[in-house]
Amino acid sequence: MYKARHLGEIQAFMEKMGVPGRDGWGLPTSNKAFPDGAHYRIEIAGVERPSTLKALIDEAKKRKVGVHRAICTVGGSSYCDFQELKDMAKMARDERIELVMTMGHRKGFDAGSKEMSTQEGGMQGFRHRGSDNMAYWIEDMMRNLEAGIRGFLVYDEGALMILNEMRKEGFIPTETAFKWSVFGGYCSPAGARLLEQMGANSMNPLSDVSLPILSSIRAAVDISLDVYVIIVDAFGGMYRAYDAPEIARVAAPVYFKIEPGTAEADIYKPWVSEGWHADFVRLKVKIAQIVQEVMERRAPELKLSSAGPADLCLPVID
């Protein structure tokens, strides 16, 4: 008869695999950093159109805020025409801001999307349904690649597997980078390690992740962690500006992710006016300034990357 292993043996087995056996309750200081030696950067989500990106760039210059990455077309890049994609790529290249595009359509919009509107259906995972929808999603990515964009949001393990193989074989540009989305639902060192092994270049843990869990994730992987310092109300509405110094200390290298609002399903609908999105992204830049001020006051020893560090996955303009 099999005798169950005790907790210590389980934890030792995890450690043997490079996965911490416990969360990082001691909150050790991370000894990792970005290639430029910095501990943190700024990421702003919801840059839906060229006009939104233009407003972000303008506001960042006014407030002297360093924005390193923009999460774009959260409503789906299939709502942008090809010229809009090219315009965004050109602006981002000129300003040395990394773009991470969100493709569409997604599970919430395909023929089986009704399932997601039910309580239990919503728990079944935000993944692609079938091979057709997987191929459609990758086809939309191809438009972005042709426009010069090289960063993409991924939330489906099957998609990540395919994309990583495409990148290895040169089917897509080898410099293409993949950011794992919060909709992928990962929040453990084991999950983070799996994503890193599958080819993810950065990871967005769940929005309510604790410092000990962040610490344990950092011990398991080298990729950057993209951590919400403010999140939409539908995801909990947390505002963690005063946690920022400890987040950067234990989890560096981190992107501080700025995404306030009511619910992504409302604020990123493509028929929301461009003017509204432009005004809203200015507020996001203000919040980034506040976080930057907190870091400078409370943790001046932790370094913010300067504008346009060399390792960013910038658009490629012919």
C-alpha positions, 0 to 999 in steps of 0.5 A, spaced: 500 500 500 502 506 498 504 511 504 503 518 503 509 523 503 509 528 508 509 535 507 516 536 507 518 531 502 513 534 497 516 541 498 523 538 497 521 535 491 518 542 489 525 545 490 529 539 486 525 542 480 527 549 481 520 551 484 520 554 491 517 549 496 514 555 500 512 562 499 517 567 500 515 569 507 522 572 509 521 577 503 528 576 501 531 582 496 531 580 489 538 579 486 535 580 479 535 586 474 533 588 467 539 588 463 541 595 464 541 594 471 534 597 473 529 594 478 523 597 475 519 600 469 512 603 467 507 599 463 500 603 461 495 598 459 489 600 454 492 604 448 487 603 443 488 607 437 494 612 434 490 618 438 491 614 445 498 613 444 499 620 441 496 622 448 500 618 452 507 620 449 504 628 450 502 627 457 509 623 459 513 628 456 509 634 460 510 630 467 517 627 465 514 620 466 518 614 463 513 609 460 517 603 457 511 599 455 504 600 452 499 594 452 495 596 446 488 594 443 485 591 449 479 591 445 482 587 439 487 589 434 482 587 429 478 593 430 484 597 427 486 598 420 492 596 417 494 604 417 493 605 424 497 599 426 503 602 422 502 609 425 502 606 432 509 602 430 512 608 427 510 613 433 513 607 438 519 606 435 520 614 434 519 614 442 522 608 444 516 605 447 515 597 447 508 595 444 504 589 446 498 588 442 492 584 444 489 580 438 482 579 436 477 576 436 478 572 442 473 567 446 469 572 448 467 574 441 466 567 437 460 563 436 461 559 443 461 566 447 455 565 450 458 560 455 462 565 458 456 569 460 454 564 465 457 563 472 460 556 471 462 558 464 466 564 466 471 559 470 472 555 464 478 559 462 479 564 457 482 560 452 481 559 444 476 554 442 478 550 436 483 550 431 480 555 426 479 560 432 487 559 434 489 560 426 484 566 426 488 569 432 495 568 429 493 571 422 491 577 426 498 577 429 501 577 422 498 583 420 501 586 426 508 583 424 507 586 417 506 593 420 512 592 424 510 590 431 514 585 435 510 584 442 504 580 443 499 578 449 498 571 450 493 567 454 493 560 451 498 555 453 497 552 446 498 558 442 504 560 446 507 553 444 505 554 437 508 561 437 514 559 440 515 554 435 514 559 429 519 563 433 524 558 433 523 556 426 523 563 423 516 562 421 515 569 425 521 574 426 526 571 431 526 578 435 518 577 437 516 577 444 510 574 448 507 577 454 503 572 458 496 575 460 493 576 467 487 572 463 491 566 463 490 566 471 497 564 473 499 566 480 505 561 482 512 559 482 511 553 478 506 556 473 511 561 472 516 556 471 512 553 466 511 559 462 518 561 462 520 554 459 514 555 454 517 561 451 514 567 455 518 573 455 514 576 461 508 574 466 502 578 468 500 575 475 493 575 478 492 582 480 491 581 488 498 577 488 501 578 495 509 579 496 510 572 499 508 569 493 511 574 488 518 573 492 517 565 491 515 567 483 521 571 482 526 565 485 523 560 480 524 565 474 528 570 471 523 573 466 520 580 468 514 580 472 508 585 470 505 587 477 499 591 477 499 597 482 492 599 480 487 595 477 480 596 474 474 595 479 472 588 476 478 585 478 478 588 485 480 595 484 486 595 488 491 601 488 498 599 491 502 605 490 505 604 497 507 597 496 511 599 490 517 599 493 517 592 496 514 589 490 520 592 486 525 590 492 523 583 492 520 581 485 525 585 481 525 586 475 518 588 475 514 592 470 509 597 474 502 596 471 497 601 470 490 600 469 485 603 473 477 604 471 471 600 472 471 594 467 475 592 461 469 589 458 466 597 458 472 601 457 475 598 452 469 597 447 472 599 440 466 604 440 468 608 446 470 615 443 477 616 441 477 622 445 475 619 451 481 614 451 485 619 450 483 623 456 483 617 460 490 615 458 492 622 461 490 620 467 494 613 467 500 617 466 498 621 472 498 615 476 504 613 473 507 619 476 505 618 483 508 611 483 514 614 480 514 619 486 513 614 491 519 610 489 523 616 489 521 618 496 521 611 499 526 607 495 531 611 492 536 606 491 532 602 487 533 604 479 528 606 474 530 604 467 531 610 463 527 612 456 528 606 451 533 601 454 536 597 449 533 590 451 526 593 449 522 589 443 521 595 439 517 596 433 521 595 426 520 600 421 523 599 414 
